[in-house]
Amino acid sequence: MTETIISPAAALEAVAAALPVRRTAVPLAGKRVGKLDVDPVKGFAAIGGGNLAPPAANAQISRMIAEIDRTDRLFIEAGYPIAVFLDTHEPGKPEYPYPPHCEAGTGEENLVEELSWLDGAPSVTLMRKDCINGVVGTTDLATGRNRLFDWIAANGIETLVVDGICTDICVLQAVQALLSARNHGMTGPLREIVVYEPGCATYDLPLDTARGLGLPDTAAHPQRVAHHIGLYLMQASGAVIADDLLMQTP
């Protein structure tokens, strides 16, 4: 029996038809707004930056970095607070099913060079996390307090804009956890979560590449399809998917 392999483009077309994502321009003027950048670190987004970083230039990841840079500058200018997750792991402590990545002291856990200016910038708070889900990863095990929730409350944030990498992994889990926490009354003033699509990206591992590396078919991760599915799942959970952020009143 001949195997039929569907191209990523055809797969995306089919998935998008079955699982539509509605993108919209979101006005922010007059709202109590904050922004969360998820893991724009070297280990995920710098070329050759680690086991989970792109091996070569990638258009989606390059767009993500550029859009995080652009929108963060606009947020700082507007006086909006920004939190940045930095994936940071204890050396030698595995995070299954992934290979070692972003271990403390390797440099992988630090901001990509294009965004290094965020460290020390006004209104920017860096938060290191040690697991996929940043809401879990910013919870103090000793006290039970959550640093992200405290930041949201301290800044009176009602609308939180989220972007980063990977759309369908760390971004997805942070957004879904925040939505559940909001519905459970744990996030204070938070009312709305907006996912800024141009500022999001994920990794690319087509099926034929996975097989060439000796990996199981289940390791396949076509970038555009995975990106779309991540957006769909966040939308289905109650997030707004934005293709533009309107910072000023028309």
LOPA-971982 format. One record per residue (C-alpha): x, y, z; residue in one letter. Coordinates in pm, whole numbers, padded with zeros to 5 digits, always signed. Example, Ala and Ser with C-alpha at 12.3 -4.5 7.8 and 13.67 -1.06 7.14 Angstrom:
2
+01230-00450+00780A/+01367-00106+00714S/
//
This chain:
250
+00000+00000+00000M/+00141+00337-00105T/+00175+00597+00168E/+00032+00939+00095T/+00212+01227+00261I/+00017+01553+00267I/+00226+01865+00218S/+00236+02115+00508P/+00061+02373+00288A/-00224+02134+00209A/-00245+02026+00570A/-00267+02388+00686L/-00543+02460+00436E/-00744+02161+00559A/-00687+02238+00927V/-00770+02607+00885A/-01094+02517+00706A/-01197+02276+00981A/-01064+02482+01275L/-01098+02850+01179P/-00919+03123+01371V/-01071+03469+01380R/-00807+03741+01393R/-00901+04097+01476T/-00750+04438+01545A/-00772+04501+01920V/-00799+04856+02059P/-00593+04910+02374L/-00631+05285+02431A/-00814+05362+02754G/-00769+05010+02894K/-00555+04897+03186R/-00311+04695+02978V/-00005+04477+03040G/+00203+04249+02820K/+00356+03906+02869L/+00641+03788+02644D/+00684+03413+02670V/+01040+03276+02646D/+01211+03490+02378P/+01539+03329+02483V/+01844+03210+02292K/+01769+02844+02360G/+01443+02872+02165F/+01490+03159+01921A/+01858+03222+01839A/+02002+03042+01536I/+02202+02748+01669G/+02123+02856+02024G/+02064+02507+02160G/+01891+02174+02116N/+01552+02341+02071L/+01666+02649+01878A/+01631+02694+01501P/+01931+02549+01314P/+01897+02813+01041A/+01717+03142+00983A/+01342+03100+01019N/+01100+03362+00888A/+00829+03304+01150Q/+01074+03327+01441I/+01244+03634+01291S/+00902+03801+01259R/+00822+03713+01620M/+01142+03875+01751I/+01087+04186+01542A/+00726+04222+01657E/+00809+04167+02023I/+01078+04434+01990D/+00843+04679+01815R/+00544+04633+02042T/+00747+04631+02363D/+00892+04968+02271R/+00538+05099+02212L/+00419+04958+02544F/+00707+05117+02734I/+00641+05449+02562E/+00274+05424+02663A/+00367+05338+03022G/+00227+04985+03009Y/+00403+04720+03222P/+00569+04416+03060I/+00651+04076+03211A/+00894+03843+03034V/+00916+03470+03097F/+01266+03326+03068L/+01279+02945+03049D/+01553+02850+03295T/+01627+02495+03410H/+01841+02343+03679E/+02141+02176+03509P/+02097+01802+03482G/+01728+01807+03575K/+01539+01682+03268P/+01212+01817+03134E/+01056+01526+02948Y/+00999+01474+02660P/+01250+01742+02560Y/+01631+01721+02545P/+01836+01944+02777P/+01765+02310+02706H/+01788+02656+02862C/+01993+02531+03158E/+02109+02798+03398A/+02460+02914+03320G/+02463+02807+02954T/+02341+03139+02815G/+02047+02966+02646E/+01824+03091+02926E/+01891+03458+02843N/+01713+03694+02608L/+01800+03682+02238V/+02043+03958+02147E/+01776+04163+01969E/+01577+04184+02292L/+01861+04205+02544S/+01772+04571+02597W/+01465+04456+02792L/+01687+04356+03085D/+01679+04667+03301G/+01432+04859+03084A/+01168+05065+03267P/+00837+04890+03338S/+00986+04548+03244V/+00990+04256+03491T/+01185+03941+03405L/+01048+03616+03548M/+01242+03293+03525R/+01043+02971+03504K/+01154+02608+03518D/+00876+02430+03329C/+00658+02457+03019I/+00369+02623+03197N/+00482+02966+03313G/+00193+03006+03555V/+00307+02691+03735V/+00672+02794+03691G/+00624+03131+03863T/+00457+02978+04169T/+00666+02978+04486D/+00652+02625+04629L/+00727+02746+04981A/+00459+03015+05004T/+00214+02918+04731G/+00221+03274+04597R/+00232+03327+04224N/+00465+03597+04095R/+00268+03653+03773L/-00064+03688+03958F/+00098+03934+04201D/+00236+04135+03907W/-00108+04147+03743I/-00270+04264+04066A/+00000+04520+04149A/-00039+04680+03806N/-00418+04660+03794G/-00406+04479+03460I/-00745+04411+03303E/-00625+04328+02951T/-00314+04114+02910L/-00146+04088+02569V/+00054+03766+02526V/+00310+03667+02263D/+00624+03452+02238G/+00742+03100+02163I/+00618+02831+02117C/+00264+02917+02010T/+00134+02565+02069D/+00342+02480+02376I/+00458+02744+02628C/+00234+03024+02500V/-00068+02794+02482L/-00019+02657+02831Q/+00034+03001+02985A/-00278+03140+02819V/-00498+02844+02909Q/-00373+02844+03268A/-00438+03219+03297L/-00789+03182+03157L/-00868+02904+03403S/-00716+03105+03689A/-00920+03410+03584R/-01240+03207+03580N/-01148+03070+03922H/-01100+03424+04062G/-00723+03397+04109M/-00602+03680+03885T/-00754+03987+04047G/-00854+04249+03791P/-00769+04041+03481L/-01063+04025+03240R/-00928+03977+02888E/-00637+03790+02732I/-00525+03896+02385V/-00281+03677+02191V/-00081+03886+01946Y/-00034+03647+01654E/+00249+03828+01468P/+00451+03815+01792G/+00414+03437+01823C/+00613+03154+01665A/+00685+02785+01700T/+00947+02543+01569Y/+00953+02351+01242D/+01014+01976+01215L/+00844+01831+00905P/+00765+01460+00894L/+01037+01376+00643D/+01296+01563+00850T/+01189+01380+01166A/+01225+01047+00989R/+01565+01149+00851G/+01679+01213+01206L/+01560+00871+01313G/+01275+01014+01520L/+00928+00860+01541P/+00653+01003+01323D/+00495+01145+01637T/+00788+01389+01662A/+00674+01564+01343A/+00588+01930+01401H/+00506+02125+01083P/+00548+02485+01192Q/+00255+02659+01024R/+00006+02386+01113V/+00122+02372+01476A/+00112+02753+01499H/-00247+02757+01371H/-00359+02481+01607I/-00208+02669+01901G/-00401+02981+01805L/-00721+02781+01758Y/-00693+02618+02101L/-00629+02951+02273M/-00925+03105+02092Q/-01143+02807+02186A/-01043+02859+02550S/-01156+03221+02548G/-00858+03428+02429A/-00887+03698+02163V/-00650+03648+01869I/-00514+03982+01743A/-00342+04059+01416D/-00298+04423+01516D/-00280+04621+01841L/-00438+04967+01823L/-00245+05174+02074M/-00419+05506+02008Q/-00781+05614+01982T/-00872+05664+01614P/
//
